[in-house]
């Protein structure tokens, strides 16, 4: 291929949706998928960086799902308590482990 010319490619993506054919334009589907990916990346990135989820040794039974649920619960509770930086919120909460976690979930 001559220098400076980009190769063309085509990708076919199949999507199952409850949208009508008029509502499901390629642009609309792409917007919906991007929004979902932003949400998923935001949650998984935080769970991995704050809780080192990818390094977890819990691999059997319902353990991984249960821990993911607990991590998500902790993240959501910290966000609801006004923490925008989850790592900083965890460090602040860990300073008084017998008081602050209960305060975050309003059980004190």
KOLVOKE-291203 format. One record per residue (C-alpha): residue in one letter; x, y, z. Coordinates in pm, 1 decimal. Layout:
<rs>
+----+----------+----------+----------+
! aa !       xx !       yy !       zz !
+----+----------+----------+----------+
!  A !        X !        Y !        Z !
...
+----+----------+----------+----------+
</rs>
This chain:
<rs>
+----+----------+----------+----------+
! aa !       xx !       yy !       zz !
+----+----------+----------+----------+
!  X !      0.0 !      0.0 !      0.0 !
!  X !    138.7 !    346.1 !    -86.2 !
!  X !    260.3 !    557.0 !    205.6 !
!  X !      6.3 !    796.0 !    351.0 !
!  X !   -299.2 !    586.7 !    262.2 !
!  X !   -498.9 !    433.8 !    543.8 !
!  X !   -635.2 !     84.5 !    508.3 !
!  X !  -1011.3 !     61.1 !    512.3 !
!  X !  -1191.9 !   -190.6 !    724.3 !
!  X !  -1547.9 !   -277.8 !    810.3 !
!  X !  -1679.1 !   -421.2 !   1133.0 !
!  X !  -2020.8 !   -575.6 !   1180.0 !
!  X !  -2170.5 !   -558.1 !   1528.7 !
!  X !  -2487.8 !   -738.5 !   1627.1 !
!  X !  -2699.3 !   -590.8 !   1907.0 !
!  X !  -3014.3 !   -719.6 !   2073.2 !
!  X !  -3237.3 !   -436.8 !   2189.0 !
!  X !  -3598.0 !   -361.0 !   2273.1 !
!  X !  -3582.7 !    -42.1 !   2067.1 !
!  X !  -3788.4 !    -25.2 !   1748.8 !
!  X !  -3606.4 !    -17.9 !   1416.2 !
!  X !  -3675.9 !    358.0 !   1393.5 !
!  X !  -3528.5 !    416.5 !   1740.8 !
!  X !  -3226.4 !    189.9 !   1693.0 !
!  X !  -3013.8 !    394.6 !   1457.7 !
!  X !  -2642.4 !    309.7 !   1456.3 !
!  X !  -2570.8 !    646.9 !   1618.2 !
!  X !  -2823.7 !    584.8 !   1899.4 !
!  X !  -2692.1 !    233.8 !   1965.7 !
!  X !  -2333.6 !    367.2 !   1973.6 !
!  X !  -2435.9 !    639.3 !   2222.6 !
!  X !  -2606.4 !    385.5 !   2448.7 !
!  X !  -2307.4 !    148.8 !   2435.6 !
!  X !  -2058.9 !    428.9 !   2508.8 !
!  X !  -2263.1 !    541.7 !   2809.3 !
!  X !  -2271.2 !    184.8 !   2939.2 !
!  X !  -1895.8 !    145.4 !   2890.8 !
!  X !  -1827.7 !    470.0 !   3077.8 !
!  X !  -2032.0 !    341.1 !   3371.7 !
!  X !  -1869.3 !     -3.3 !   3365.0 !
!  X !  -1518.6 !    138.8 !   3332.9 !
!  X !  -1581.2 !    385.8 !   3614.6 !
!  X !  -1699.1 !    113.6 !   3852.1 !
!  X !  -1443.0 !   -152.2 !   3758.0 !
!  X !  -1154.1 !     93.1 !   3754.4 !
!  X !  -1244.0 !    213.7 !   4104.1 !
!  X !  -1293.4 !   -141.1 !   4234.2 !
!  X !   -957.0 !   -246.1 !   4095.6 !
!  X !   -758.0 !     58.8 !   4204.8 !
!  X !   -916.8 !    104.8 !   4547.4 !
!  X !   -963.8 !   -261.7 !   4638.9 !
!  X !   -710.4 !   -433.3 !   4407.2 !
!  X !   -993.2 !   -654.0 !   4282.9 !
!  X !   -792.3 !   -803.4 !   3995.4 !
!  X !   -533.9 !   -933.0 !   4245.6 !
!  X !   -797.4 !  -1100.3 !   4464.5 !
!  X !   -730.9 !  -1464.7 !   4552.5 !
!  X !  -1102.1 !  -1535.0 !   4607.0 !
!  X !  -1190.5 !  -1757.3 !   4312.7 !
!  X !  -1431.4 !  -2033.2 !   4418.8 !
!  X !  -1804.3 !  -2062.6 !   4469.0 !
!  X !  -1994.8 !  -1738.0 !   4507.2 !
!  X !  -1698.0 !  -1568.4 !   4674.8 !
!  X !  -1598.0 !  -1346.7 !   4378.7 !
!  X !  -1956.0 !  -1229.0 !   4320.8 !
!  X !  -2013.1 !  -1165.2 !   4691.0 !
!  X !  -1691.8 !   -964.8 !   4723.7 !
!  X !  -1773.4 !   -762.1 !   4410.2 !
!  X !  -2112.8 !   -682.3 !   4564.0 !
!  X !  -1953.7 !   -575.0 !   4892.7 !
!  X !  -1696.2 !   -359.6 !   4712.8 !
!  X !  -1967.3 !   -194.2 !   4502.7 !
!  X !  -2173.6 !   -136.0 !   4818.2 !
!  X !  -1876.3 !     31.7 !   4987.8 !
!  X !  -1810.3 !    251.9 !   4683.2 !
!  X !  -2175.9 !    354.5 !   4658.8 !
!  X !  -2195.2 !    432.0 !   5031.7 !
!  X !  -1880.9 !    646.7 !   5013.8 !
!  X !  -2020.5 !    834.2 !   4712.3 !
!  X !  -2352.5 !    884.5 !   4890.9 !
!  X !  -2159.1 !   1025.4 !   5188.8 !
!  X !  -2004.6 !   1285.2 !   4958.0 !
!  X !  -1665.9 !   1129.6 !   4880.3 !
!  X !  -1560.3 !   1194.2 !   4522.7 !
!  X !  -1223.3 !   1021.7 !   4565.2 !
!  X !  -1295.5 !    666.8 !   4679.6 !
!  X !   -934.2 !    592.6 !   4774.9 !
!  X !   -922.8 !    901.6 !   4995.5 !
!  X !  -1263.0 !    810.6 !   5141.0 !
!  X !  -1137.3 !    463.5 !   5229.7 !
!  X !   -825.7 !    606.2 !   5395.0 !
!  X !  -1032.4 !    857.9 !   5594.2 !
!  X !  -1274.5 !    586.4 !   5701.7 !
!  X !   -988.4 !    355.2 !   5801.7 !
!  X !   -852.5 !    613.0 !   6049.3 !
!  X !  -1129.4 !    521.7 !   6295.3 !
!  X !  -1229.6 !    168.2 !   6188.6 !
!  X !  -1480.0 !    122.9 !   6471.2 !
!  X !  -1663.9 !    450.6 !   6414.6 !
!  X !  -1636.7 !    594.3 !   6064.7 !
!  X !  -1759.6 !    295.9 !   5858.6 !
!  X !  -2074.9 !    288.8 !   6070.0 !
!  X !  -2117.3 !    663.5 !   6027.2 !
!  X !  -2089.4 !    628.8 !   5647.9 !
!  X !  -2375.5 !    379.7 !   5637.4 !
!  X !  -2563.9 !    576.7 !   5905.9 !
!  X !  -2556.3 !    304.4 !   6172.3 !
!  X !  -2382.2 !    501.9 !   6445.4 !
+----+----------+----------+----------+
</rs>
